[in-house]
């Protein structure tokens, strides 16, 4: 069970904390018997802790009229709040067996180097209590420097790059740190409204240590003039939360003569959580 629950305190979490207050937390003491997850836990008294809900104004509404396609894909019924149980608050965990040596370096996955401005994206994943989230899978996907995805459904009239797929993954280290090398993605047009352009962005997924902590979002770049015009970025009501999606230029992350560096720290759930951004 060690890898399955790696990083999760042996005070397992069980909570029905998803209430209307949002960040209220209910801790319970409970007895778990039977060792159903592989470790003998007969009569073990454990403290069970759930996760805080996100603040309402830090979460983009399911239906955002300015982001046109949400009209067709948002639920039409109120969401059903499912209690947190052991199943939701533990796992999945990913081992390092499926991570390739160059999965973190999107500039070295083909025979030649991709065209574009080489950059480093690095940061730290932490939980709502600022504790590192170790050994968790971080995935990114992005357009190339011309603003074109290597995907059949992308019909944007811009160049593909035979040396750039635009997908990477890595596990965080014991301190929650991750690092990618890639090229800065280009802005691209989309059909949301007349003359609509997406700001340069990198899609990010972080699993965290349970199904409840998985985050799928987008990372942006500081100073992008398209940010105030972007319906997806601005679907997050809170400016405070939107700012958490904008990476910071960090001279300390740069590679001299090679790449500029951007820091993108990620908080999974809680008051200061990094917001979802589809
Ligand atoms: Fe995108």
Boltz pocket constraint, residues with backbone or C-beta under 6 A from the ligand:
constraints:
  - pocket:
      binder: B
      contacts: [[A, 143], [A, 198], [A, 201], [A, 203]]
      max_distance: 6.0
